[in-house]
Amino acid sequence: MTGSKAQTIAMIGSGGAGVMTAAEILLRVAARAGYFGLMTKSFGPQIRGGEAAAFVTLSTSPVEIQGDRIDLLFAIDWNNAERFAGELNIASDALVISGLPGTNPPAIVTDHRPALVEINLKSLTRTHKGTRPNMVALGTVAGALGLPKDVVMELVDERLASKGEATMSQGRTAIGLGYIEAEGLDSMPLAPSEGAAPRWIISGNQAAGYGAMRGGVRFAAAYPITPATEILEWLAPRLQKAGGLLVQAEDELASINMIIGGSFGGAAVLTATSGPGLALMSESIGLAVAAEIPLLVIDVMRGGPSTGIPTKSEQSDLNIAVYGLHGDAPHVVTAPNSIADCLFTAQWSTHLAESMQVPVIMLSDQSFGQALGVVERPAELAFATRRLVVEAPAENYQRYAVTASGVSPMAIPGTPGGQYTADGLEHNETGIPSSGVEDHNRQLEKRLTKVTNFDYGDHWAQIEGDGPAAIITWGSTTGPVRQAMRRIDPHGERLRLISLRLISPAQPECLARALAGCERIMVVEQSQMAQFFGHLKAQFDLPSHADLYARPGPQPFRADEIAAKLEDWLS
């Protein structure tokens, strides 16, 4: 095979075989050698065992989504490989390496008729005591791609340094064995890189945590849940270094109430969860709406309903995020459109929560959260507006005074003269509970005004192209749509992309301007019940002839799938 602009590699094996570790080191080696890349993970819901697959796409240009086809597949073993039937889209000229000689690959592999090579991992690791099959596999794949051996050794040393010199030596030996095996393969080198540049290797979950901290978050409380747990793992030591704190609560109900208390005390706060946790939090989020207490809830969506598929992605929490609170409860819902955008959107969402004194729900998902990307260093951004706090309350302080913006100064506990009642009951302007018609209507209007009249600027959506046919999408569907558009309309003359970052409140005037001159519209989303399409029809003056392409997860959209759909739509 000859060098190409991008290559997609899959490494599969039983849970615990080490494919995730090998794939992550491969990505980091490529990044250090000057390449862009993306690593996505696929595994079963089991605590131990089961199946595991890592997909790594490497390129000389930024990578936002997994490649359409797998160019190189390394199977440490074939146990449960058939469970990846919908994900192993193997190219007909792919190289498949089996680590178990004499074991027939499943039909999902042989149906594609790729070149098959066998390497006896068991024999190699027995001969060289202490070496691990996944490190031999890493050396083989890196050698086949033409990645520099010294960089691989360097990364392995860094990964194993804490385990001592003996373990590091065994790792280097395993890598060397892999490079020897690669010498006999039909190599598939990457196109030459343009040299290393300052880049970040970051997951969507890490980016979300960092963005929230850049936005000012210093207190978090959460209960671990897949696929959001890595946000908490990343935040815990870093919040402490920044003078903040993360508390692992006993459940989701406790965590949402803890951050309400932290915010009432003056801190910028967050919790991270997934769909089942968000469902449990809905009553307390309503309390935060009524008491006008700012907070950020990051929902890393997974397949549902109920426990669903914890390790797979789907865009099916939109309805509960937008409409799932009791009563008329205005709040904000945002969504990043790339791994790197998880950073910006979390920072922006924190700014929105603090500025408007309102709960913000940010909808990320598993395909962002647990993916690892090599990205350009994000720009340093700052938002000037912070929480409106009263330093010296006047006599008869009115915490919920009706103002033109709907935002009224908040007294931090301990401020002399700033005492007030904050609970879930309707109240008058001072905070005293009231069931009066006038008080209820005035407070309802106040809470609605602050989210509908706020200036969200240009951040409400990302818009690309200027063609007469528009594709409206959101979240992780944006990457495949963008890539498909670039393939069939590289200059943006036929197509226009509108990816909403602000899901709610709706911005009908902004969308109308973005759609000016459009003759056709298609909505693309990953949910069976077309939740995004329904939301658009309810909140925007969407033409009745707007088309829809929606399907559920857990398999992510591929660019070739979207491109074929768009070509057919445009013809």
N, C-alpha and C positions, 0 to 999 in steps of 0.2 A: 504493500500500500504506500502511496505517496503522502507527503505532508499536506495537511489541510488547515483551513482557518480555525476549525474547532473540532474537538473530539469529545465523545461522551463515553465514559467508562462506568460499568456497573460491577460491583463486588457483592457477592451474595454468600450466605452460609447460615448455619444454625445460630440462634441467639447465643451469644457468648463466644462465637468464633473469632471475634475481633475485627469484623469488616468495617465497623464505624471508625475504629481507631486508625486502621490502615488508610481508609479513604480520606480522613481528616488530615493525616500527615501528607498524603499525596497532594491535597489541595494547597496546603501550606508550602510544600516544596515548589509547586508550580507558581504560587504567588511570589515566592522569593526569587524565582527564576525570571520573573517579569510578566507572567500571564495573569489574565483575569480568570475567574472561575466561580462555580456554584456547586455546592454539595447539598443534595436532598436525601432524606432518610425515609425508609419504609420498613416497618416492622409490625409484628402482631401485637395484640393487647396483653400478652402474657407477661407476668412479672419476671419469670425466668424461662429460658428456652425459647421455643417457637422459631420464627423465621426473621431474618434481617437482610436488608439490602441497602446499599449506599450507592447513589448515583452522582458522578462527578463530571461536569461539563467544563472543559478548559478551552480558552480562546485567547487570541491576541487583542480582542476588543471586549468591552463589558458584556457580561453574561447575566441575563435577568431570569431566564427560565431554562429548564432542562432541555437538552437536545431532543429532536424528534426521534432519532434512532440511536441505538447503542452500537458503538463501534468496537468496543472491547469489553468482554464479559469474563470475569474471573470468578469461578465458583470454588470456594474452599471446600464446600460439600454441596450436595444437591438436596439435602433434607428440606422438605416443605417448599421446594422451589416453585411448585405448581401454584402456590398461593400468590405468586407475583404474575400470574397469567395476564392480567390487564396492564402490567407495567413494563414487562420485558419486551419492548418493541425493538427487536434485534435486526440490524441491517443485514442484507443478504451477503455482503462481503465482510461481515464482522469477523473478528478473531475471538473464539471462545476457548478459554483455558479451564480445564477440569483438574482440580487438585486431588481427585480420587480416580486413579487409573482403573479401567475395567468397569466403571459404573456408568451406565447409560444415562445421558442427560434426558430430562423430561421432554415431552413433545413440544412444549412451548418454545424450546430452544431449537430442536432438530427440524421443526416445521419451517424455519427460516433458512435452513441449509447453510449455516456459516462454516468457516474453517474451524476444525476442532483439534486442539492440542492437549495432551495429557502431561501433567507434572505430578510426580509422586511426592506430595508434601509430607506424608507420613514417614516415608523412607528418609527423606532429606533431614527432617527434624530429629529423627532417631539417631542418625549418623552424627549429627552435630548437636550434642546434648545442650539443652537449655534454649535452643532456638524455637521460635514460634511460627506456625504456618502463616499467620496473617502478615508477618514481617517478610517472609519469603515471597508471599503474593505481592506485597508492596514493592519489593525490589524488582520483581518480574514486570509488573505494570509500568513502573517508572522507567525501567530500561527499554521497554517496548516503545514508550513515548519519547525516548531520547532526552529525558530529564537528567540533569547533572547528578552523578552518583555522589559527589562530595556534599552537595546540598541535602540529599536524602540522609546521608550519614549524620550530618550536622543536626537535622531536625530530630532524628531518632535519638541522638545523644541528649538533646534538650528534653525530649519526652521522658527518657528513662533515667535522667541524671539523679533523681531522688532515690532510685533503687540501687544505686551503687555501680562501681566499675564493672563488676562481673556481668551484671544484667546488660549494661551498655555494650560490652564486648559481644555478648550473645546477639544483641540486636544488630550490630554491625555485621556479624557473621551471616545472619539471616538475610540481610539486604544484599550482601555480596553473592550469596547463593542465588538469589532472585535475578541479579544482573547477569550471572552466568547462564541461567535458564533463558533469559531474554535474548541472548546472542543467537540462539537457534530458531528464533521466531521470525515470522514475516512482519518486520517492524512497521509501526504506524506513527512516525514522528510528528510532533506538533510543528506547525509553521514557526519559523524563528520569531522569537519575541523581540520587542523593541527595547528591551532592557528593563530592569526593575525601576519602579517609581513608588513614591510613598503612597501606600494603599492600606486600607483596613481589611482585616478578615473578621467578619462579625455576623452573628445570627440576627434574625428579626427580633427575637426575645431580648438579646443583649442590647440591640439598638433601641428598643422601646424603653428598657430600663435606663439607659444612658440619656435618652431624650427627656424622660421625665425628670431625671436629676438636673439636667441643664435647665429645665423649666422651673426648678426650685423645690421639687419634692424632697422632703427630708424625713418623712415617716411613712412606713408601709406596714400593712398587716394583711396576711393572706393565709389560706390553707392550700397546701400543695395539690395540684391537679394537672394531669396531662391535657394539653401540651403547653401549659403556661408556667410550669414550675421553674424553668430556667430563668425566667425574669427574676424570681425571688432569689435563686441561687446566685445570680449575678449581683443583685442589689445588696444582699446582706452585708458582705464585708465593705462594700464601697460606701453605703450609707453611713456605716459606723465611722469610716475614715473621714467623712464629710461632716461629722458631728450629728448625724441622724440616727435612725433606728429602724430595724425591721423586726416585727413580732410574728412568729408562726402561731396563728390562732388555732383553736380546737375545731373550728368548722367555718364555713362561709358566712353563716349568720354572725358569728363573733367577729370575723375579720371586717365586714362592712361596717358594723357598729363601732369597732375600734377606730377605724379611720374617720368616721363621723366625729367621734370624740376628739381625735387628734386635730382635725380641721377646725372644730369649734374652739380649740385652744390656740389656734393661730398658725398651724403648720400646713404647708402644701402636702397633700397626701395621695396615696394610691393603694389599690388592691389589684391583684391579677388573678384571673380565673378562666374558666371555659363555660360552655353553655349551661351545664347542670348547676354550676355555682352561681351563675348570673340569675337563674330562675329563683334560687333561694334568696338572693340579695334584693329582689325587686321591691319588697315592702319597705326595706330600710332606705333604698334609693329614693323612694317616694317621700320618706321622712326628710331626707336631705333637700329635696325640692321644696317642701313646705317650709322648712326652717332656713332655707337659702344658705346652705352649707356647701362650699365647693369641695369637690373630690373627683378623682379620676379612677375609673374602673376599666382595666384592660381585659377584654374578652378575646382570648386566643381560641378561635372557633375550631370545632372538630365535627365529625359526622354525628348526626343525631337521628331521632330523638333519644331521650333518656341517656343511658350510658353510651349508646351508639357505637362509634368506632373511635376510641380515644386517640389513636395514633394516625388518623387520616384526616384530610381537610375537607371542608365544605363551607359554603357561604349561607348557612341556614339559620343563623341567629339574628338576622336583620329585623325580623318582625318583633321578637321579644325585646330587642334593644330599643327600637323606636316606639313600639306601642304597648310594651309589657308592664307599664306602671299603672297603679290604681288612680282613677280620677283624671282630671285635666292636670297633667304634671309635665310642664315644659322642661325639657333638658336637651342636651346636645349629644349627637352621635357622629363620630368621625371614623375614618378608615384610611390607613396607609395604602399606597399602591405599589410598593416595592420593599425589599429588605432595608435599603438605605432610608426609604421614606418612613419606616417605622420610627426612626430617630426624630425626624422633623415633626411627624404627626403627634408623637407623644409629647414633645416639647410644646407644640402649638396647643394641644388639648389641655395641658396643664395651665397654659396661659389663658385659655378660654374659661376654664373652671374658676380660676382665681379672679379674673377680671369681671365675670358676670355673677360670681357666687352661686354656681350651679353645678350639679353633677354632669360629668361628661363620660360617656361610654365610648371607648375606642375599640373598634372591631378589627383585630388582626386575625390570623388563622394559622393552622399548623404548618402550612406550606411556607409561610414566612418565618414563623416563630422558631421552628427547628431546622431550618435551612441555614447553611453557612455560606456566605458570599464574600468574594474578593471585590471590594468596591473602592471607588475613588474616595479620598478623605472628604467627608461632608463639610460644607461651608459652616463657619461659625455664625450662628444667628442669635439674636437677642430680641425679646419682646419687652417693650418699655413698661406697659401697663401691669400693675400688680393689684393685689387685693385692696379694696378701699376700706381703710381702717380709721376709726375715729380715735384721736389721741386724747382729747379733752371734751367729753360729751357735755352738751349744754343741759340745763335743768330740764327734767321731763324728756330725757333721751328717747327718741323714737327709732328703734332698730329697724322697723319695717316701714319707714316713711316712704310715701309714694313720691318718686322723683321722675324727671323727664326720661332718664335712661332706664328706669326700673331698678337700678342698683342703688342701695342705700348703705351708708357707712356702718361697718361692723365693729363692735367693741370686743376686744379680746378680754377674756376673763381676768379679773384683777384690776382692770382699768377703773379708777374712781368715778363713780356716777354712771358707769356703763352696764349696770345690771339689767338683764332682761330675761324674759321667758322664751326658750327655744324648744319647741316640741312639735308633734305632728298635728296638733289641733289648729283649726283655722283661728285667726287672731286679728286684732286691730293693729294699727301702726306701732304701738308700743310693745306688742308681743303678747298682750293679755288675751287669753282665749275668748273667742266671740263666735256666736252663731248668727249674728246679724247679717241680713241680706247685703247691706251696703259694704260692710267690712269684707265679706266673702268676695263680692264682685270686684272691689278695689284691689284686693290682694291677688286674685286670679289674674286681673289685667296687668298688675305690676310684674308678676312672674313671667307672664307671656311676653310683655313688652321687652324685657331685657334680652331675651334670646332672639326675638324676631327683628329688633331694631339695631342689633349689634353690627358693627362693620367688620365683616369677615375678610375683606380685601380680596385679593386674587387667589387666596389659598383654598377656596371652596372646591376647586377642581383643577385637574391638569389637562390642558388642551393642546393637541398636536394636529398638524395638517390643516388644510383649508378646503378640502373637497366637498362636493355637494351631497355626499352620502356620509352620514354620521353614525359612529358606533358609540353607544353610551354604556359604560361599564363601571366597575368599582373593584377595589381590593386586589386580591391575587389574580383575578382574571385579566387585569390590565396588562401584565407582561406578555402573555400569549397573544392577546389582541394587538399590542404594539408591534411585536415581532412579525405577526402575520401581515400587518399593514405594510411594514417595511419591505416585505418580500414581494407583494403584489402591487404596491404603490409607493415606491421608495421616495418620491418627491412630494408626496401628500397632495397630489392633484385631483385624486378621485375620492379619497377618504378623509375623514376627520375623526379624531379620537377625543372623547370627553370622558375622563375618569373622575368621578365624584370623590372628593376627599371629605366633604361635609355632607353627610347623609341626611341629617336633621339638625336644625330646622331647614325646610326646603328653601331654595333660592330661585324662585320662578323667573324673576327678571334676569338673573345671571344666565340661567340655562337658555332662556329665549334669545339672549344676545349671542350665546355660543352656538346656537342652532340657526342663526340668521343665514339665509341662502341655502339651507339644506333642503334637498328634494326627497331624500329617503332617510329613514332612521332604523337602526337595529339595536336592540338591547341584548347584551351578552352577560350571562351570570351562571353561577354554579349552585343552583338549588332546584329541586324537583318542582316546587310549587311556585316558582318564578316570583319570589318575594320582592326582589328589587324592582321588577317590572310592575308589580302591583303597587309598590310604593310610588313609583314615578307617575303612574296613571292617577293615583289618588292626590298627589301633591303638585303636579305640574300639568300644564295644558299640553299634554302629549298627544300628537295626532293619532286618530283612531287607526290609521293604516300602519303604525309603527310595527316593525317585525321583531320577533323574539327568537333567540337561541339560548335555551336553558337546559341544563341537565344537572343531576346531582353529582356528588363525589362518589367514591373517594378518589378515583383517578383524576389527576389534574388535567386541565386543558393542555394540549400541545399546539404549537404554532401551526403545524401542517393541518391539524383538524380545523382550526379557525380559518386559515387561509382558504381551504377548500370550501368552507361554508360561505365565506365572503365572495369568492370567485363565482360561485353559483348564484349568490344573491345579486351580484352586479350584472350578471349576464342577461 
